[in-house]
Amino acid sequence: MPELATALSEIYSERIPETEQLIAIWINAFIPAQTTNARVVPAGAYKGQVSILGPFPWSGCFLSDNRDFSSDLDASVRMQSLVLVDFQHNPPAWKEFHRTGITVELLCYEGQVTCLRRAPNTQMQFAEIKAEKNFLSLRLRATAKNPCVEGAPDIAYYSQPSHPFV
């Protein structure tokens, strides 16, 4: 688990203790490189990367996360929620982390950047975390929206996993 603690410390800029009894559960929302309305950025700083049309006719194009499914914690995302549970303590201790990726809006045919912003993560949270010696259950509710488009719809994920451990 030292590799996990090191990776998390780098991503979230916070020291994570190294323990063999640390469990990380995370969920990512991302825009894959292979998607409907995908187009290659023709010029500029992001030339050759994949973009998609915006949510409205007047919005520009937006960079995808230029990836496929990945177990890499540091992969490009629109949203990521992660909870760490340390079963070394009794009762188990937990800490949650949330991040959003940088949204890049471009002029579709020129590739010129028109917006570069990060959505707030204030609507992303775990609730009802129950960690016992051999069992973990939690509830996650997370929403964020495109920070470059006024009136953009939320993207959201909801989850309620539970898992026994031996």
Backbone as JSON, one array per atom type, in Angstrom:
{
  "sequence": "MPELATALSEIYSERIPETEQLIAIWINAFIPAQTTNARVVPAGAYKGQVSILGPFPWSGCFLSDNRDFSSDLDASVRMQSLVLVDFQHNPPAWKEFHRTGITVELLCYEGQVTCLRRAPNTQMQFAEIKAEKNFLSLRLRATAKNPCVEGAPDIAYYSQPSHPFV",
  "N": [[0.78, -1.21, 0.0], [2.15, 1.22, 0.22], [2.67, 2.43, -2.27], [0.14, 3.3, -3.09], [-0.47, 5.21, -1.08], [1.56, 7.09, -1.61], [0.92, 7.89, -4.26], [-1.64, 9.03, -3.85], [-0.98, 11.09, -2.09], [0.47, 12.77, -3.79], [-1.47, 13.48, -5.75], [-3.56, 14.72, -4.29], [-2.25, 16.56, -2.73], [-1.71, 16.16, -0.01], [-0.45, 14.61, 2.87], [-0.61, 11.14, 3.04], [-1.03, 8.49, 5.23], [1.08, 5.61, 5.33], [-0.06, 2.42, 5.28], [-0.84, -1.01, 5.67], [-3.46, -1.63, 5.88], [-5.12, 0.05, 4.54], [-7.75, 1.08, 2.52], [-8.81, 2.12, -0.63], [-11.47, 3.6, -2.33], [-12.82, 4.67, -5.31], [-14.49, 6.77, -7.71], [-14.77, 7.81, -11.05], [-15.78, 10.37, -13.3], [-15.65, 10.89, -16.69], [-14.84, 12.17, -19.98], [-14.62, 10.2, -22.65], [-12.07, 9.53, -25.18], [-13.0, 8.31, -27.48], [-15.95, 9.05, -28.61], [-19.37, 10.11, -29.27], [-19.79, 12.68, -31.67], [-17.12, 13.4, -31.63], [-14.17, 15.19, -32.41], [-11.09, 16.04, -33.92], [-8.8, 18.35, -32.64], [-7.85, 21.03, -34.64], [-5.69, 22.87, -34.61], [-3.37, 24.93, -32.7], [-2.6, 24.96, -29.11], [-3.62, 22.51, -28.28], [-3.61, 20.85, -30.44], [-4.39, 17.98, -32.31], [-5.49, 16.58, -30.19], [-8.57, 15.21, -28.82], [-11.77, 16.65, -29.14], [-15.13, 17.64, -28.18], [-18.43, 18.64, -29.26], [-20.03, 21.43, -27.72], [-22.65, 21.78, -25.13], [-24.7, 23.42, -26.07], [-25.98, 25.14, -29.01], [-24.58, 27.57, -29.33], [-22.29, 27.28, -27.88], [-18.78, 26.49, -27.74], [-16.31, 24.04, -28.67], [-15.19, 21.34, -26.57], [-12.43, 20.01, -24.82], [-12.01, 16.51, -24.67], [-11.35, 13.98, -22.19], [-9.41, 12.6, -23.36], [-8.82, 9.81, -23.22], [-9.27, 6.32, -22.39], [-11.06, 3.87, -20.4], [-9.53, 3.59, -17.19], [-7.47, 2.54, -14.48], [-5.82, 4.26, -13.27], [-5.19, 6.51, -10.78], [-4.56, 9.16, -11.21], [-5.56, 9.85, -13.65], [-6.99, 11.87, -16.27], [-9.97, 13.64, -15.53], [-13.46, 14.61, -15.34], [-14.8, 14.64, -12.96], [-13.86, 13.38, -9.76], [-14.29, 11.24, -7.04], [-13.16, 10.07, -3.96], [-12.67, 7.81, -1.33], [-10.85, 7.03, 1.55], [-10.3, 4.36, 3.66], [-9.14, 3.43, 6.72], [-8.42, 0.59, 8.21], [-6.82, 0.04, 10.29], [-7.39, 1.35, 12.6], [-9.72, 1.32, 15.36], [-12.88, 2.28, 15.98], [-12.72, 1.87, 12.36], [-11.0, 4.48, 10.59], [-11.79, 7.16, 8.34], [-11.38, 9.14, 5.36], [-12.32, 11.58, 3.03], [-11.91, 12.62, -0.41], [-12.18, 14.91, -3.12], [-12.15, 15.91, -6.51], [-12.06, 18.02, -9.41], [-11.57, 18.12, -12.94], [-9.69, 20.24, -15.21], [-11.54, 22.28, -17.33], [-11.55, 22.82, -20.75], [-12.41, 25.03, -23.17], [-12.75, 25.49, -26.64], [-12.41, 27.24, -29.79], [-14.05, 25.68, -32.31], [-13.07, 25.28, -35.0], [-10.66, 26.6, -35.17], [-9.12, 26.01, -32.94], [-8.38, 27.7, -30.92], [-8.1, 28.62, -27.52], [-10.81, 29.48, -25.51], [-11.81, 29.4, -22.98], [-10.71, 28.39, -19.8], [-11.13, 26.66, -17.12], [-11.81, 25.39, -13.8], [-14.3, 23.41, -12.39], [-16.14, 23.91, -9.33], [-15.88, 21.72, -6.45], [-17.77, 21.51, -4.52], [-20.27, 20.3, -4.33], [-19.93, 17.63, -4.01], [-19.88, 14.75, -2.23], [-19.41, 12.22, 0.3], [-21.59, 10.26, 2.29], [-23.07, 8.89, 5.23], [-21.1, 6.94, 5.93], [-20.13, 3.81, 6.89], [-17.99, 1.99, 8.58], [-16.78, -0.97, 9.61], [-15.07, -3.63, 11.34], [-15.01, -5.8, 9.43], [-16.54, -4.91, 7.29], [-17.78, -2.54, 4.94], [-19.75, 0.21, 4.12], [-21.23, 2.82, 2.21], [-22.49, 6.01, 1.08], [-22.64, 7.97, -1.8], [-22.87, 11.1, -3.3], [-22.62, 13.2, -5.99], [-22.22, 16.13, -7.86], [-21.45, 18.33, -10.55], [-20.78, 21.04, -12.81], [-20.26, 22.24, -16.18], [-17.93, 24.73, -16.11], [-17.54, 26.69, -17.96], [-19.76, 27.32, -19.41], [-22.6, 29.12, -19.11], [-25.52, 28.12, -17.5], [-25.21, 25.45, -18.08], [-25.98, 21.95, -17.95], [-25.94, 19.82, -15.02], [-23.42, 17.35, -14.41], [-23.52, 14.19, -12.96], [-23.06, 11.73, -10.39], [-24.17, 8.96, -8.53], [-23.87, 6.71, -5.87], [-23.99, 3.73, -3.96], [-22.23, 1.77, -2.6], [-21.48, -1.34, -0.95], [-19.45, -3.54, 0.94], [-18.18, -6.63, 2.01], [-15.31, -7.56, 3.96], [-12.6, -9.8, 4.39]],
  "CA": [[0.0, 0.0, 0.0], [2.93, 2.46, 0.17], [2.52, 3.07, -3.58], [-1.16, 3.98, -3.07], [-0.33, 6.39, -0.24], [2.41, 8.05, -2.33], [0.15, 8.44, -5.39], [-2.69, 9.89, -3.32], [-0.35, 12.29, -1.54], [0.82, 13.64, -4.91], [-2.67, 13.98, -6.42], [-4.38, 15.57, -3.42], [-1.37, 17.47, -2.0], [-1.86, 15.93, 1.42], [0.25, 13.39, 3.24], [-1.45, 9.98, 3.34], [-0.21, 7.53, 5.97], [1.32, 4.32, 4.7], [-0.53, 1.33, 6.12], [-1.29, -2.18, 4.9], [-4.89, -1.8, 6.08], [-5.76, 1.19, 3.9], [-8.54, 0.73, 1.33], [-9.26, 3.28, -1.39], [-12.57, 3.37, -3.26], [-13.04, 5.9, -6.03], [-15.28, 6.75, -8.93], [-14.42, 8.89, -11.96], [-16.61, 10.72, -14.45], [-14.73, 11.45, -17.68], [-15.28, 12.16, -21.37], [-13.64, 9.36, -23.35], [-11.57, 10.01, -26.47], [-13.9, 7.75, -28.5], [-17.3, 9.41, -28.22], [-20.19, 10.74, -30.3], [-19.43, 14.07, -32.0], [-15.7, 13.66, -31.39], [-13.42, 15.8, -33.51], [-9.69, 16.31, -33.6], [-8.49, 19.78, -32.59], [-7.04, 21.24, -35.84], [-4.53, 23.75, -34.45], [-3.21, 25.5, -31.37], [-1.9, 24.23, -28.05], [-4.19, 21.16, -28.1], [-3.68, 20.23, -31.77], [-4.31, 16.53, -32.33], [-6.3, 15.99, -29.13], [-9.98, 15.04, -29.18], [-12.74, 17.55, -28.51], [-16.53, 17.35, -28.48], [-19.27, 19.82, -29.35], [-20.6, 21.86, -26.44], [-24.03, 21.39, -24.87], [-25.64, 24.32, -26.72], [-25.5, 25.55, -30.34], [-23.68, 28.72, -29.27], [-21.04, 26.98, -27.16], [-17.71, 25.99, -28.59], [-15.94, 22.65, -28.46], [-14.53, 21.1, -25.29], [-11.52, 18.86, -24.84], [-12.37, 15.31, -23.93], [-10.25, 13.62, -21.31], [-8.43, 11.97, -24.25], [-8.41, 8.52, -22.68], [-10.28, 5.27, -22.25], [-11.14, 3.48, -19.0], [-8.21, 3.46, -16.59], [-7.42, 2.43, -13.02], [-4.85, 5.25, -12.83], [-5.83, 7.53, -9.94], [-4.23, 10.5, -11.69], [-6.07, 10.02, -15.02], [-7.81, 13.05, -16.5], [-11.38, 13.43, -15.17], [-14.35, 15.74, -15.1], [-15.01, 14.58, -11.51], [-13.37, 12.18, -9.07], [-14.54, 11.15, -5.6], [-12.36, 8.99, -3.4], [-12.69, 7.67, 0.12], [-9.84, 6.14, 2.12], [-10.7, 3.79, 4.94], [-7.99, 2.82, 7.39], [-8.9, -0.43, 9.13], [-5.84, -0.1, 11.36], [-8.02, 1.94, 13.77], [-10.98, 0.71, 15.79], [-13.43, 1.9, 14.68], [-11.93, 2.32, 11.21], [-11.01, 5.91, 10.27], [-11.96, 7.41, 6.91], [-11.2, 10.5, 4.87], [-12.77, 11.68, 1.64], [-11.28, 13.58, -1.3], [-12.91, 15.15, -4.36], [-11.48, 16.86, -7.41], [-12.59, 18.17, -10.76], [-10.52, 18.4, -13.92], [-9.76, 21.55, -15.87], [-12.36, 22.31, -18.54], [-10.95, 23.65, -21.8], [-13.29, 25.33, -24.29], [-11.99, 25.92, -27.81], [-13.11, 27.51, -31.04], [-14.02, 24.35, -32.94], [-12.33, 25.18, -36.25], [-9.35, 27.23, -35.05], [-8.38, 25.43, -31.83], [-8.02, 28.74, -29.96], [-8.73, 28.45, -26.21], [-11.69, 30.58, -25.11], [-12.09, 29.28, -21.56], [-9.89, 27.4, -19.1], [-11.6, 26.77, -15.73], [-12.08, 24.18, -13.02], [-15.58, 23.48, -11.67], [-15.99, 23.66, -7.89], [-16.25, 20.37, -6.01], [-18.55, 21.7, -3.29], [-21.46, 19.45, -4.34], [-19.44, 16.25, -4.1], [-19.67, 14.3, -0.85], [-19.81, 10.92, 0.82], [-22.43, 10.36, 3.48], [-23.42, 7.61, 5.84], [-20.01, 5.97, 5.84], [-20.12, 2.86, 8.0], [-16.83, 1.1, 8.45], [-16.58, -1.86, 10.75], [-13.89, -4.47, 11.16], [-15.07, -6.63, 8.23], [-17.59, -4.47, 6.37], [-17.79, -1.11, 4.6], [-20.84, 0.69, 3.27], [-21.22, 4.28, 2.12], [-23.35, 6.63, 0.08], [-21.94, 9.06, -2.5], [-23.66, 11.96, -4.2], [-21.7, 14.19, -6.53], [-22.61, 16.85, -9.07], [-20.66, 19.5, -10.96], [-21.21, 21.45, -14.15], [-19.27, 22.87, -17.03], [-17.75, 26.08, -15.61], [-17.35, 27.62, -19.08], [-21.03, 27.56, -20.1], [-23.69, 29.53, -18.23], [-26.72, 27.31, -17.68], [-24.89, 24.07, -18.46], [-26.57, 20.96, -17.04], [-25.03, 19.1, -14.12], [-23.09, 15.94, -14.55], [-23.69, 13.68, -11.6], [-23.04, 10.3, -10.12], [-24.67, 8.54, -7.23], [-23.46, 5.34, -5.64], [-24.18, 3.25, -2.59], [-21.6, 0.45, -2.52], [-21.17, -1.97, 0.34], [-18.54, -4.64, 0.65], [-17.58, -7.33, 3.16], [-13.88, -7.84, 3.87], [-12.19, -10.94, 5.23]],
  "C": [[0.83, 1.29, 0.0], [2.79, 3.19, -1.16], [1.21, 3.86, -3.66], [-1.06, 5.27, -2.26], [0.49, 7.48, -0.94], [1.63, 8.7, -3.47], [-0.93, 9.4, -4.9], [-2.12, 11.18, -2.75], [0.01, 13.28, -2.64], [-0.41, 14.26, -5.55], [-3.4, 15.01, -5.57], [-3.55, 16.51, -2.53], [-1.55, 17.37, -0.49], [-1.16, 14.62, 1.76], [-0.74, 12.31, 3.65], [-0.58, 8.97, 4.07], [-0.08, 6.21, 5.22], [0.9, 3.22, 5.67], [-1.0, 0.19, 5.23], [-2.79, -2.35, 4.98], [-5.68, -0.64, 5.51], [-6.49, 0.73, 2.63], [-8.99, 2.03, 0.67], [-10.37, 2.84, -2.33], [-12.82, 4.7, -3.96], [-13.91, 5.66, -7.26], [-14.89, 7.99, -9.74], [-15.55, 9.13, -12.95], [-15.65, 11.37, -15.45], [-15.38, 11.39, -19.06], [-14.24, 11.37, -22.15], [-13.21, 9.96, -24.69], [-12.47, 9.52, -27.61], [-15.33, 8.02, -28.06], [-18.05, 10.03, -29.39], [-19.78, 12.2, -30.46], [-17.96, 14.41, -31.71], [-15.08, 14.27, -32.64], [-12.02, 16.12, -33.04], [-9.47, 17.82, -33.65], [-7.5, 20.08, -33.72], [-5.76, 22.05, -35.66], [-4.42, 24.19, -33.0], [-2.53, 24.57, -30.38], [-2.39, 22.8, -27.88], [-4.35, 20.42, -29.43], [-3.49, 18.72, -31.65], [-5.09, 15.84, -31.22], [-7.76, 15.96, -29.56], [-10.84, 16.04, -28.42], [-14.14, 17.1, -28.89], [-17.28, 18.67, -28.59], [-19.86, 20.14, -27.99], [-22.08, 21.53, -26.32], [-25.08, 22.26, -25.57], [-25.1, 24.73, -28.09], [-24.49, 26.7, -30.31], [-22.38, 28.43, -28.52], [-20.02, 26.39, -28.12], [-17.51, 24.49, -28.42], [-15.2, 22.54, -27.14], [-13.62, 19.9, -25.41], [-12.16, 17.69, -24.11], [-11.24, 15.04, -22.94], [-9.19, 12.8, -22.05], [-7.89, 10.66, -23.69], [-9.58, 7.54, -22.75], [-10.37, 4.95, -20.77], [-9.75, 3.21, -18.45], [-8.35, 3.3, -15.08], [-6.4, 3.4, -12.44], [-5.56, 6.35, -12.03], [-5.64, 8.95, -10.48], [-4.73, 10.75, -13.12], [-6.94, 11.27, -15.1], [-9.28, 12.74, -16.23], [-12.16, 14.73, -15.26], [-14.6, 15.82, -13.59], [-14.39, 13.29, -10.98], [-13.71, 12.31, -7.59], [-13.83, 9.92, -5.09], [-12.53, 8.98, -1.89], [-11.6, 6.68, 0.51], [-10.35, 5.65, 3.46], [-9.49, 3.06, 5.51], [-8.5, 1.87, 8.47], [-7.9, -0.72, 10.25], [-6.43, 0.42, 12.67], [-9.29, 1.18, 14.12], [-11.79, 1.76, 16.54], [-12.57, 2.44, 13.55], [-12.09, 3.83, 10.96], [-11.16, 6.07, 8.77], [-11.75, 8.88, 6.61], [-11.62, 10.53, 3.41], [-12.03, 12.8, 0.91], [-12.13, 13.71, -2.56], [-12.12, 16.13, -5.2], [-12.24, 16.92, -8.72], [-11.42, 18.49, -11.69], [-10.7, 19.79, -14.51], [-10.57, 21.4, -17.15], [-11.72, 23.28, -19.53], [-11.96, 23.79, -22.93], [-12.45, 25.92, -25.41], [-12.92, 26.4, -28.92], [-12.95, 26.25, -31.89], [-13.11, 24.26, -34.16], [-10.94, 25.82, -36.2], [-8.49, 26.62, -33.95], [-7.96, 26.45, -30.78], [-8.8, 28.54, -28.66], [-9.56, 29.69, -25.87], [-12.04, 30.53, -23.63], [-11.24, 28.15, -20.98], [-10.24, 27.53, -17.62], [-11.79, 25.39, -15.11], [-13.41, 24.38, -12.29], [-15.34, 23.27, -10.18], [-16.43, 22.24, -7.54], [-17.12, 20.41, -4.75], [-19.81, 20.84, -3.21], [-21.08, 17.97, -4.47], [-19.16, 15.78, -2.67], [-20.13, 12.86, -0.6], [-20.67, 11.16, 2.05], [-22.68, 8.95, 4.01], [-22.34, 6.56, 5.66], [-20.04, 5.11, 7.1], [-18.98, 1.88, 7.76], [-16.7, 0.32, 9.75], [-15.42, -2.77, 10.42], [-13.9, -5.23, 9.84], [-16.07, -6.16, 7.19], [-17.51, -2.96, 6.16], [-19.01, -0.81, 3.76], [-20.81, 2.21, 3.29], [-22.21, 4.74, 1.07], [-22.59, 7.83, -0.49], [-22.93, 9.8, -3.38], [-22.73, 13.06, -4.68], [-22.26, 14.82, -7.8], [-21.63, 18.0, -9.3], [-21.16, 19.89, -12.34], [-20.07, 22.12, -14.89], [-19.11, 24.33, -16.59], [-17.61, 27.13, -16.72], [-18.66, 27.98, -19.78], [-22.11, 27.89, -19.08], [-24.92, 28.68, -18.53], [-26.46, 25.88, -18.1], [-25.54, 23.1, -17.47], [-25.5, 20.32, -16.16], [-24.62, 17.77, -14.73], [-23.11, 15.41, -13.12], [-23.42, 12.19, -11.56], [-23.49, 10.07, -8.69], [-24.27, 7.08, -7.06], [-23.71, 4.98, -4.18], [-23.56, 1.85, -2.47], [-21.5, -0.04, -1.09], [-20.34, -3.21, 0.02], [-18.06, -5.3, 1.94], [-16.1, -7.58, 2.91], [-13.55, -9.0, 4.79], [-10.9, -10.6, 5.93]]
}
